[in-house]
Amino acid sequence: MAANQDKYFRKFQGADVISIRDFSEEEILFVLDYARRFEAASAPVLQGKILATLFYEPSTRTRLSFESAMIGLGGSVMGFTDAAVSSAAKGESVRDTAKMIEGYADVMVIRHPLEGSARAAAEGAEIPVINGGDGANQHPTQTFLDLYTILKNKQTLRGLHVGFLGDLKYGRTVHSLAEALSHFDCRMYFIAPEMLRMPAHILSELDQHGITYSETENLYEVSRELDILYVTRIQKERFPDPLDYEKVKNVYILNEKLLEHVKSDLKILHPLPRVNEIDPALDAYPQAEYFQQSKNGVTVRKALLSLVLGVQL
């Protein structure tokens, strides 16, 4: 076991975290197991290390949890939260920005509206690059914390019945999570309006893995089957046509009525922020796990920063 752990530590040192597709089942489980160390203990193991945060899109949880994780491990943070105050406003490419940042920091996390931007940054920089979300594509560190939350609640990732509700077309968190769960033989239920269905290429990948899934617009058709319900907001900023957004913006609004139609041990997850899709009245119930899910982001991101910087706790 120790030999395997050493192998994984060596693999992660200096590595980029761009897509959940880049990680095997064993590597995912290694990260989740390693993250447990950061719940009960912490130490200034990253003292003297610098994290650069390149956020070309708005963020609260991802940016602040990375900052909290880095500072909590003794490191420091620099960066920007608005592309307008960076050289991107002058036309500098993501690749060039990343190449420049490698002279200032030891690791960087980037969020950008264009798919593929995080990989472009990784190609330009020699320090580890972590994808904090690239358009509607991937959000791998969110996926690790989602898996961590599920594992803590269910003590397994295998064979679960997982529902995905809301914006499945543009929702990068659901794309990444569905791909990750395909390693664990989960039954998936995709619940969305026709115009926001899970993209065909994701369904094709699930078919290749032999995963059983179904699609519906009606949550209550499948609600009693679910162990996990992963809710997403309808993302206004992703719609090319504002009129299309108006048609679906409040299509799902979960309230206390939902609890009459689900298992007592159902857990409701949400990457946040929410708009209208979950009534705040649900927050008081044990099924609501989304705020703890958000807190888990610091734990998991501490683990990932430690791993890519090659400094073990």
N, C-alpha and C positions, 0 to 999 in steps of 0.2 A: 504493500500500500504506500509506504514512504517513497519507494522508487517511482511509483506512478505520480505521486504528488510532485516530486522533484521534476519529473518530465513536464508536467503541466506548468509549473512555475517557470521553467526555462522557456516554454512555448509562449507564455504570455509576456515575458519580459521584452520590452521594446515594441510590442505588437500594437497594431491599430484595432479599434473596435468600431467597425463600419456597418456591418450587417449581421443579423443573427444567423444568416445562412452560412457564415464563415465558421460557425462553431458546431462541433459534433455533440451528440447527446452526452457523452462522457465529459466533454469540456464544459458544457452548461451545468451539469451536476457538480462538477468541481468548483465552479464559481459560486454556486448557491451554498455549498458546504463551507467554502472558505469564508463567505460573507458572515456566517454565524459567529466567527471570532470577533467581529466588530460590534456585536450587540452588547456583549458583556464587558469588553475591554477595549481600550484605545491607548495609543501612545504616540508621541511626536516622531514617528518613524520617517515622515517626509519633511522633516525640518531642513530648510535650505533649498527645497524644491519649489518650483513656480509653475502654477497652472495658468494658462492663457485661455480666456473665454471669448470666443468669436461668435457673437449672437447677432445675426443679420435679420432675425425674426424675434418678435416678442416672446418672452418666457418668464415664468415665475418659478415653478417647481424645479425644472431641470437646472436652470442657472444657479438658483440659490442653494439647491441641495448639493450640487458640485462644489460650490464655494464653501458650504458648511463642512462637507467631507474633507476638502483639502485643508482648510484651517484647523479642523478638528484633529488632523494628523500632523499638525505642526508646520504645514507648508503655507505658501502665500499665493495670492490670486491677482491677476491683472487682466484687462480686456476691455471690450466695448459691448454695449447693448443696443446700439443703433448704427446700422450701416452708414447712415448719413454723416456720422462723425468719424468714419474711417476712410481710408484711401479708396474704398470701393466707390465712394462718391466721385472720385476722379477717374474711375475706370479700371482700377487695379483688379486683376483676376484673383479668384480664390486661391489658385495654385501659388501665385506670387506672394500673396499675403501670408500663406502658410510657410513658404520658404523663408520669408523675412522673420516670422514669429519664432522659428526654431532657434534664432540667435538670441532670443530674449527669455525663453521658457523651456521647461523640461517636458511638458505634455500640454496638449491643447484639446479643448472641446469646441465643436463648431455646430451651430444651427443655421440652416440656410433654406430659403424657399424652393430652390431648384434641386430636383432629384439628381443624384450623382455628385453633388458638390462636396460632400464629405470625402468621397473616394478621390476626387481631384485634389483636395487638400492633402490627403495622405500621400499621393503621388509626388507632391511638391515638397513635402517636409520629411526630415529624417528622424524627428522625434515622434512619439506615439500620438496619433490623432483619434479622438473619440467622437463619434457621430451623435450629436444631440438632437437629431431630427433633420432629414433632408426632404423637403416638400411632402408629398404623399407617399414617399417610398418607405423608409426604415427609421426606427427609433430603438436601437438595440439595448441601450441601458434601461429604458423604460420596460422592455421585455424582460430583462433580468430581474428587475424589481417586481414585476407582475408575477413571474414564476416563483420568486421568493415568497411573495405574499400567499399565493395559492398553496405552496408547499407547507408553509407554516400553519395554514388553516386546515388542510386536508391530509397532511402527513404523507402525501404521495402526489405525483403528477400523472400517474398512469391510470388509464381507463376512466377518466372523469368525463362528465357530460358538461360541456361548456357552451353557453350561449353568448353570441356577439350581437349587440343591439345598437342600431343607429346608423351612423355614417360609415359604412363599410367600404365605400368606393374610395374616398379620400383619406380615410383614417389610417395613418401610418402605424399607429400602435396596434391596431387589430391585424394588420398585415403581418407584422413581425411576430405577434403572439401566436397567430394561427400556424405560422411556419414553425415556430419553436415547439408548439404542442404536438406537431405531427410526429415528433420523435417518440411520443409517449402514448400512442394509440388512444387518443381521446376522441370521443364522439362530439362533433361540433354542430351547432345550430346557428345559422346565419339569418338574423331577423332585421329586415331593412325594407324600405320602399324600393320599388323596381329601379328607380334611377340611382339608388345608392347601394346596389348589390355589391357583394365581394367581387373584385376583378377576376376575370377569367384566368389570368396567369397564376393567381393564387390557388384557385380551384384546381387547375391543372397540376400544380405541384402536390396538392393533397391527394389527387387521384393517383399520382405516381407513387405516393407513400402508402396507398391502400387505406386511406382514412375515410371513415363513414361520416357524411355530413348531409344536412338538409337545408333548404332555403324556404323562408316564409316571410310574410309581412305581419303576421299576427303573433305577438308574444305569447298570448294565452293558449295557443295551440301546443306549445312545447314547454311552458313554464314549469310544469310539475316534474319534468324530466331533469331539470338542471341542478348541478352541484355548484356551478359558478355562473353568474350573469355579468358579463363585461359590457358596460354601457359607455357609449361615446356621444358627445354633442354633435349636432349637425353643424359642420364647419362653414360658416358663411364666407370666410375669406378664400375658400378653395373653389367656389362656384364661378364658372365663367359668366353665367347669366344670373343676375340677381332675382329674376322672376322664378327661376327654378328653385332657388333657396326659399322663397316665400311659400312655395307649394308644400314644402316638407319641414319647415323650421320647427313646428311643434307636433310632429307626427307621433312622437312617443313622450309621454309625461308620466313617470312612475310615481305612485303615491302609496298610501297604506293599503289600498285595495289589493295591490300586488301580493301582499303577504298571505292573502287567503288562497292563493293559487300556486304556491311554491312549497318546496320542502322546508322544514323548520331550520335545517342547517345550511340552507343556501347562503352563499356569500356574494354580495354585490360589489363589484369593482368598477372603478372609473378613473381614467388617467387624469381627469380634471384639466382645465376648469369646466364646471358645469354651467349651463345656462338655465333652461327650463326643464330639462329632461328628468331630473330627480327632485321631487318635492323635499324641501328641507325637513319636513316632518319625519321622513324615513331615517334621518341621521341618528335618531335616538334608539333605533332597533339594532339588535345584535347582527342582523344580516348585513348592515351597512359597514363595509370594510374599507371604503375609499380613502378616508383620512389617514388611517393606519398604513394603508398602501403607500400613500404619499410619504409618510415618515420613513418607511422602509427604503426610500430612495437614497437617503444619506448613508445608511448601512451598506447597501449594495455598491454605491459609488465609491465609498471608502475602499471596499475590497478591490474594485476594478482599478482605481488609481494606484493602489499598492502593488497590484499585479503587473500593470504595464510599466511601472517605474522600477520593478524588480526589487522591491523592499518589503520583506515579509513581516507580518505582525507576530 
